[in-house]
């Protein structure tokens, strides 16, 4: 029995550059009942960064401590302890900055606006797509929620070969949505109602193609037609959330991002007051949009940031996990300080392995909860691929931070034991373990690149290659 075949890269294209990727359909998988899948799983590499780190002694507690939110994903992650990033130290600059610069590059910064080399996602991208990405795809997507502004690598974590930023940072949900799915441009003098309505949604500009694929004359099967309808409804939902930042059922004038951005987000390094609801509400929308971009195959490389290196916020609010209130954040009151001295940043500088460090623990726990939120978006039924695995399982997603210990009195302590975790990359790396690797980040990254079939190596040319083969499957 013959079956209509369409490309995995088929897209709806509308006015003003609007581009909507199709979901995975039955017609994209096989050409006949007996044929093997004709569409292979694409190579993807993403860097996920969270600010301030997890002190190395707390990492030894495994899922019984601050790593608890990662436990539901433990079979799909390799958590690596005892990773040394001391080579990233830049004399005269604190580890918040140089440690962040070394995350995913394993090199110290090159000034305040460049990294010391390319990030691992971009090395993979150049190797897999030496002539550029397929048409209609965002080459690199960089996004996140952050506030600390001084020095670029505090918040950007994807770099080109020459150390320059691989793409513009998207920090507002509506900007990230437009970067991925495009924006409908309408002339100022347009009066036609149809044209005016196009201002409301990029989906309005692809309605003709939508009807062609889902109508009675469509060559697609019933299940695929229904999947396309559900897919576009989901994009519409996220678009409304990005543009309105409220319940899409509530008619209202579109609001801008509720969080502070630009200079207002980092007033002379003194920090800002923010509630947990404000922080996680917008972050989760950013995470949803970023995951949607991956699911629609609009992007395969880039980075996502949850809080900058050396982040300075004064957080308040009840922290709930597992249906229970686990802690009440009130940084300034609990630290009995104002300004930058009253920010959660200070809990890391006060870390003492002989004490309970309760506030730090719950801040770190919260960060793992939010990282896990993003990862789970790529591990559901809507993220299944042709090999039966999820996008999370098939991608190389590297999770890291800036330091292993927030105290500035010892560089080796600050830049040793930096938390790292990776996904399996379609069976290339071990998962389901917490491993003491005892190796330099440079060697870990180069082993990951080799596992991805990339010959390019990071670091000094004459440096001996020291593979960390125990992380490979």
C-alpha positions as CSV (number, residue, x, y, z in Angstrom):
1,X,0.0,0.0,0.0
2,X,1.5,3.3,-1.1
3,X,1.6,6.3,1.3
4,X,2.0,10.0,0.8
5,X,5.5,11.0,1.8
6,X,6.4,14.4,3.1
7,X,9.7,15.7,4.3
8,X,10.5,16.1,8.0
9,X,11.6,19.7,7.1
10,X,8.2,20.6,5.6
11,X,7.1,23.9,7.0
12,X,4.2,26.4,6.9
13,X,5.6,29.7,5.6
14,X,3.6,32.9,6.0
15,X,3.9,36.7,5.6
16,X,6.8,38.6,7.1
17,X,9.0,35.6,7.6
18,X,6.6,33.6,9.8
19,X,7.7,29.9,9.7
20,X,6.0,27.1,11.5
21,X,7.6,23.7,11.6
22,X,5.3,20.6,11.4
23,X,5.1,18.0,14.1
24,X,6.4,14.5,13.5
25,X,3.8,12.8,11.3
26,X,3.3,9.2,10.2
27,X,3.9,10.2,6.6
28,X,7.4,11.4,7.6
29,X,8.5,8.0,8.9
30,X,8.3,5.3,6.3
31,X,7.8,4.9,2.6
32,X,6.2,1.4,2.9
33,X,5.2,-1.1,5.6
34,X,8.5,-3.0,5.2
35,X,10.8,0.0,4.8
36,X,13.1,1.2,7.6
37,X,12.7,4.8,8.8
38,X,14.0,7.2,6.1
39,X,14.4,10.1,8.5
40,X,17.3,9.9,10.9
41,X,17.3,11.7,14.3
42,X,19.0,15.1,13.9
43,X,22.1,15.9,15.8
44,X,21.4,18.5,18.5
45,X,23.6,20.1,21.2
46,X,22.4,22.6,23.8
47,X,24.0,24.1,26.9
48,X,21.9,24.8,30.0
49,X,23.5,27.1,32.5
50,X,22.3,28.0,36.1
51,X,24.0,30.6,38.2
52,X,26.1,30.4,41.4
53,X,26.7,26.6,41.3
54,X,26.4,23.8,43.8
55,X,29.1,23.6,46.4
56,X,31.0,20.3,45.8
57,X,30.3,18.9,49.3
58,X,26.5,19.2,48.7
59,X,26.9,17.3,45.4
60,X,28.0,14.2,47.3
61,X,24.6,13.9,48.9
62,X,23.1,12.8,45.5
63,X,19.4,12.8,45.1
64,X,18.9,13.0,48.9
65,X,20.0,16.6,48.8
66,X,19.8,19.6,46.4
67,X,19.8,17.3,43.4
68,X,16.4,15.8,44.4
69,X,14.5,17.5,41.5
70,X,16.7,15.7,39.0
71,X,15.8,12.2,40.4
72,X,12.8,11.6,38.1
73,X,15.2,12.1,35.1
74,X,18.1,10.2,36.7
75,X,18.0,7.4,34.1
76,X,18.4,9.9,31.3
77,X,21.3,11.9,32.9
78,X,24.9,11.3,33.7
79,X,25.7,13.5,36.6
80,X,29.4,14.2,36.8
81,X,31.2,15.3,40.0
82,X,34.8,16.4,40.6
83,X,35.1,18.2,37.3
84,X,38.1,20.7,37.4
85,X,37.8,24.0,35.7
86,X,40.9,25.7,37.3
87,X,42.4,26.3,33.8
88,X,39.6,28.8,33.3
89,X,40.9,31.1,36.1
90,X,41.7,34.6,34.9
91,X,44.0,36.4,37.3
92,X,42.4,39.5,38.8
93,X,38.8,38.5,38.0
94,X,36.6,36.6,40.3
95,X,35.4,33.1,39.6
96,X,31.8,34.1,38.9
97,X,33.0,35.6,35.6
98,X,35.8,33.3,34.5
99,X,34.0,30.2,35.7
100,X,31.0,31.2,33.7
101,X,33.2,31.8,30.7
102,X,34.7,28.4,31.0
103,X,31.3,26.7,31.2
104,X,31.0,24.8,27.9
105,X,34.3,26.2,26.5
106,X,36.9,25.0,29.2
107,X,38.9,28.2,28.5
108,X,39.3,31.5,30.4
109,X,37.6,34.6,28.9
110,X,39.2,36.8,26.3
111,X,38.4,40.2,27.7
112,X,34.9,41.1,28.9
113,X,33.0,40.5,25.6
114,X,34.5,37.3,24.3
115,X,35.1,33.8,25.5
116,X,38.5,32.1,25.2
117,X,37.2,29.8,22.5
118,X,34.1,28.1,21.0
119,X,31.5,26.4,23.1
120,X,30.8,22.7,22.5
121,X,27.4,23.2,20.9
122,X,28.9,25.4,18.2
123,X,31.8,23.0,17.6
124,X,29.3,20.3,17.0
125,X,27.1,22.5,14.8
126,X,30.1,23.5,12.5
127,X,31.1,19.8,12.2
128,X,27.6,18.5,11.3
129,X,26.6,21.5,9.2
130,X,29.8,22.9,7.7
131,X,27.8,24.7,4.9
132,X,25.2,26.1,7.3
133,X,21.9,25.0,8.7
134,X,19.0,23.8,6.5
135,X,16.8,26.6,5.1
136,X,14.2,28.0,7.5
137,X,16.0,27.0,10.6
138,X,17.3,29.3,13.4
139,X,21.1,28.7,13.3
140,X,21.6,29.2,17.0
141,X,19.1,30.1,19.8
142,X,20.3,31.8,22.9
143,X,17.7,32.6,25.6
144,X,17.2,32.8,29.3
145,X,16.1,34.6,32.5
146,X,18.8,36.6,34.2
147,X,19.6,39.9,35.9
148,X,23.3,40.3,36.5
149,X,24.7,42.3,33.6
150,X,28.4,43.0,34.0
151,X,30.5,41.0,31.5
152,X,28.8,39.1,28.8
153,X,29.7,35.5,29.7
154,X,27.8,35.8,33.0
155,X,24.7,35.1,30.9
156,X,25.6,34.1,27.4
157,X,26.8,30.5,26.9
158,X,27.1,29.8,23.2
159,X,30.2,31.0,21.3
160,X,31.6,30.9,17.8
161,X,35.1,29.7,16.9
162,X,36.6,33.1,17.5
163,X,35.0,33.5,20.9
164,X,32.2,35.9,19.8
165,X,28.6,35.4,20.8
166,X,26.9,32.9,18.5
167,X,23.6,34.7,18.5
168,X,21.7,37.6,20.1
169,X,20.5,36.8,23.6
170,X,16.7,36.6,23.9
171,X,15.5,37.5,27.4
172,X,11.9,38.4,26.8
173,X,9.3,35.6,25.9
174,X,7.8,37.6,23.1
175,X,11.2,38.2,21.5
176,X,12.1,34.6,21.7
177,X,8.8,33.6,20.1
178,X,9.4,36.1,17.3
179,X,13.0,34.9,16.8
180,X,11.8,31.3,16.4
181,X,8.5,31.6,14.5
182,X,8.8,35.0,12.9
183,X,6.8,38.1,13.0
184,X,4.0,39.3,10.7
185,X,4.8,42.7,9.3
186,X,1.9,44.9,8.3
187,X,2.2,48.3,6.6
188,X,1.3,51.2,8.8
189,X,-1.4,52.4,6.4
190,X,-3.1,49.1,6.1
191,X,-6.8,49.3,6.7
192,X,-7.9,45.9,5.4
193,X,-9.4,43.9,8.3
194,X,-7.6,40.8,7.2
195,X,-4.2,42.5,7.3
196,X,-5.0,44.1,10.7
197,X,-5.8,40.7,12.1
198,X,-2.4,39.4,10.9
199,X,-0.9,41.6,13.6
200,X,-2.4,39.3,16.2
201,X,-0.8,35.9,15.3
202,X,1.8,34.4,13.0
203,X,-0.6,31.5,12.6
204,X,-3.1,33.7,10.7
205,X,-0.6,34.0,7.9
206,X,-0.4,30.3,7.3
207,X,-4.1,29.5,7.5
208,X,-4.3,28.6,3.8
209,X,-1.6,25.9,4.1
210,X,-3.2,24.7,7.3
211,X,-6.5,24.2,5.5
212,X,-4.7,22.4,2.7
213,X,-3.2,19.9,5.1
214,X,-6.2,19.3,7.3
215,X,-9.1,19.6,4.9
216,X,-11.1,16.8,3.3
217,X,-8.9,16.9,0.2
218,X,-5.7,16.4,2.3
219,X,-3.5,13.5,1.3
220,X,-2.6,13.0,5.0
221,X,-4.2,10.4,7.2
222,X,-6.8,11.2,9.8
223,X,-4.3,10.9,12.7
224,X,-1.8,13.3,11.1
225,X,-4.5,15.9,10.3
226,X,-5.5,15.8,13.9
227,X,-1.9,16.1,15.1
228,X,-1.4,19.2,12.9
229,X,-4.5,20.8,14.4
230,X,-3.3,20.1,18.0
231,X,0.2,21.3,17.1
232,X,-0.9,24.7,15.8
233,X,-3.3,25.1,18.7
234,X,-0.4,24.6,21.0
235,X,1.7,27.2,19.2
236,X,-1.2,29.6,19.4
237,X,-1.4,29.0,23.2
238,X,2.3,29.8,23.6
239,X,2.1,32.8,21.4
240,X,-0.7,34.2,23.5
241,X,1.3,33.5,26.6
242,X,4.4,35.2,25.2
243,X,2.5,38.3,24.0
244,X,0.0,38.7,26.7
245,X,1.8,37.2,29.7
246,X,-1.5,36.2,31.2
247,X,-4.3,33.6,30.8
248,X,-5.1,33.7,27.1
249,X,-8.8,33.4,27.8
250,X,-8.7,36.8,29.5
251,X,-9.2,39.7,27.0
252,X,-6.8,42.4,27.7
253,X,-4.3,44.8,26.2
254,X,-1.0,42.9,25.6
255,X,1.5,43.4,28.4
256,X,5.2,43.5,28.2
257,X,7.5,41.2,30.2
258,X,6.9,41.7,33.9
259,X,10.5,41.3,34.8
260,X,13.2,44.0,34.7
261,X,15.6,44.0,31.8
262,X,18.6,46.0,30.7
263,X,20.1,48.4,33.3
264,X,17.0,48.3,35.5
265,X,17.7,44.6,36.1
266,X,21.2,45.3,37.5
267,X,21.2,48.8,39.1
268,X,24.9,49.3,39.8
269,X,25.2,45.7,40.9
270,X,23.0,46.3,44.0
271,X,20.5,43.6,43.1
272,X,16.7,43.7,42.7
273,X,13.7,42.5,44.7
274,X,11.8,39.7,43.1
275,X,9.2,37.1,44.1
276,X,9.6,33.4,43.4
277,X,6.3,33.6,41.4
278,X,7.6,36.4,39.2
279,X,10.9,34.6,38.6
280,X,9.7,31.1,37.8
281,X,6.6,32.3,36.0
282,X,8.5,34.0,33.2
283,X,11.3,31.5,33.2
284,X,8.9,28.6,32.6
285,X,7.4,30.4,29.7
286,X,10.9,30.9,28.3
287,X,11.6,27.2,28.9
288,X,8.3,26.2,27.2
289,X,9.0,28.3,24.2
290,X,12.6,27.1,23.9
291,X,11.4,23.5,24.1
292,X,8.7,24.2,21.5
293,X,11.4,25.6,19.1
294,X,13.3,22.3,19.5
295,X,10.2,20.1,19.1
296,X,9.2,21.9,15.9
297,X,12.7,21.5,14.6
298,X,13.3,25.2,14.3
299,X,16.5,25.0,16.2
300,X,19.1,22.3,17.0
301,X,21.9,24.3,18.7
302,X,22.2,27.0,21.4
303,X,22.0,27.7,25.1
304,X,19.5,28.5,27.8
305,X,20.3,30.4,31.0
306,X,18.5,30.3,34.4
307,X,20.0,33.1,36.4
308,X,23.4,34.6,35.6
309,X,26.8,33.9,37.1
310,X,27.1,35.8,40.4
311,X,23.4,36.6,40.2
312,X,22.1,39.3,42.6
313,X,18.5,39.0,43.5
314,X,16.6,39.4,46.8
315,X,14.2,36.6,46.5
316,X,11.0,36.2,48.5
317,X,8.2,33.7,48.5
318,X,7.1,30.2,49.6
319,X,9.1,27.5,47.9
320,X,7.0,24.3,47.3
321,X,8.1,21.0,46.1
322,X,6.3,17.7,46.1
323,X,3.1,19.4,47.2
324,X,4.6,20.8,50.3
325,X,6.1,24.1,51.4
326,X,9.8,23.3,51.9
327,X,11.2,26.8,52.6
328,X,10.2,30.5,52.8
329,X,12.6,32.7,50.8
330,X,13.3,36.1,52.2
331,X,16.9,36.8,51.4
332,X,17.3,40.4,52.7
333,X,15.5,39.7,56.0
334,X,17.3,36.4,56.6
335,X,20.7,37.9,55.8
336,X,19.8,41.1,57.8
337,X,21.3,43.2,55.0
338,X,20.2,45.5,52.2
339,X,21.5,46.1,48.7
340,X,23.9,43.6,47.3
341,X,24.7,42.3,50.8
342,X,21.1,41.1,51.1
343,X,21.1,39.1,47.9
344,X,21.0,35.3,47.7
345,X,24.5,35.6,46.2
346,X,25.8,35.9,49.7
347,X,24.6,32.5,50.8
348,X,27.3,31.0,48.5
349,X,30.0,33.3,50.0
350,X,29.0,32.2,53.5
351,X,29.0,28.5,52.6
352,X,30.6,26.3,55.4
353,X,30.7,22.6,54.9
354,X,30.5,22.2,58.7
355,X,27.1,23.9,58.9
356,X,23.6,23.2,57.6
357,X,23.6,26.1,54.9
358,X,19.8,25.8,54.8
359,X,19.1,28.9,52.7
360,X,21.8,28.0,50.1
361,X,20.4,24.4,49.9
362,X,16.9,25.5,49.1
363,X,18.1,28.1,46.5
364,X,20.1,25.4,44.8
365,X,17.2,22.9,45.1
366,X,15.0,25.5,43.4
367,X,17.4,25.9,40.6
368,X,17.5,22.2,40.0
369,X,13.7,22.2,40.0
370,X,13.6,24.8,37.3
371,X,16.3,23.1,35.2
372,X,14.3,19.8,35.5
373,X,11.2,21.7,34.3
374,X,12.9,22.5,31.0
375,X,14.3,19.0,30.6
376,X,10.9,17.4,31.2
377,X,9.4,19.5,28.3
378,X,11.6,17.4,26.0
379,X,10.8,14.0,27.5
380,X,7.1,13.7,26.9
381,X,4.9,12.0,24.3
382,X,5.1,15.1,22.1
383,X,8.9,14.7,22.0
384,X,9.0,11.2,20.7
385,X,11.2,10.6,17.6
386,X,11.6,8.1,14.9
387,X,13.8,5.8,16.9
388,X,11.3,5.6,19.8
389,X,13.3,7.8,22.1
390,X,12.6,11.3,23.2
391,X,14.3,14.5,22.2
392,X,15.9,14.6,25.6
393,X,17.4,11.2,25.1
394,X,18.6,11.8,21.6
395,X,20.2,15.2,22.2
396,X,23.5,16.2,23.8
397,X,22.3,18.6,26.5
398,X,25.1,19.7,28.8
399,X,24.2,21.3,32.2
400,X,26.7,23.3,34.1
401,X,27.4,26.4,36.2
402,X,30.3,28.7,37.2
403,X,31.8,27.4,40.4
404,X,32.1,24.5,42.8
405,X,32.3,26.7,45.9
406,X,31.3,30.3,46.2
407,X,34.0,31.4,48.5
408,X,36.7,33.6,46.9
409,X,39.6,32.8,49.2
410,X,40.8,29.8,47.1
411,X,40.7,29.6,43.3
412,X,41.2,25.9,43.3
413,X,38.3,25.3,45.6
414,X,36.1,27.7,43.6
415,X,36.8,26.2,40.2
416,X,37.1,22.5,41.2
417,X,34.1,20.3,41.7
418,X,32.0,22.3,39.2
419,X,28.7,20.5,38.7
420,X,28.1,19.0,35.3
421,X,25.5,16.7,33.8
422,X,24.8,15.4,30.3
423,X,22.1,13.5,28.5
424,X,22.8,10.4,26.5
425,X,22.9,11.9,23.0
426,X,21.2,8.9,21.4
427,X,23.2,6.3,23.2
428,X,26.6,8.0,23.0
429,X,27.1,8.6,26.7
430,X,26.3,6.7,29.8
431,X,23.2,7.7,31.8
432,X,21.6,6.6,35.0
433,X,24.7,7.3,37.1
434,X,26.3,9.8,39.4
435,X,30.0,9.6,38.6
436,X,33.1,11.0,40.1
437,X,35.0,11.7,36.9
438,X,38.1,13.3,38.5
439,X,39.1,15.1,35.3
440,X,39.5,18.5,33.8
441,X,36.5,20.0,32.1
442,X,38.6,20.3,29.0
443,X,39.1,16.6,28.8
444,X,35.4,16.0,29.6
445,X,34.3,18.3,26.7
446,X,36.8,16.8,24.3
447,X,35.6,13.3,25.1
448,X,32.1,14.5,24.5
449,X,33.1,15.9,21.1
450,X,34.8,12.7,20.2
451,X,31.6,10.8,21.2
452,X,29.7,13.0,18.8
453,X,32.0,12.1,16.0
454,X,33.7,15.5,15.9
455,X,37.5,15.7,15.3
456,X,37.9,19.3,16.4
457,X,39.5,19.6,19.9
458,X,39.3,22.4,22.4
459,X,42.3,23.8,24.3
460,X,46.0,24.1,23.4
461,X,47.1,22.3,20.3
462,X,50.2,20.7,22.0
463,X,48.3,19.6,25.1
464,X,48.2,15.8,25.6
465,X,44.8,14.3,24.8
466,X,43.4,12.8,28.0
467,X,40.1,11.0,27.2
468,X,37.6,10.4,29.9
469,X,36.3,7.2,28.3
470,X,34.3,6.1,31.3
471,X,31.6,8.7,30.4
472,X,31.0,7.1,27.0
473,X,28.5,4.3,26.5
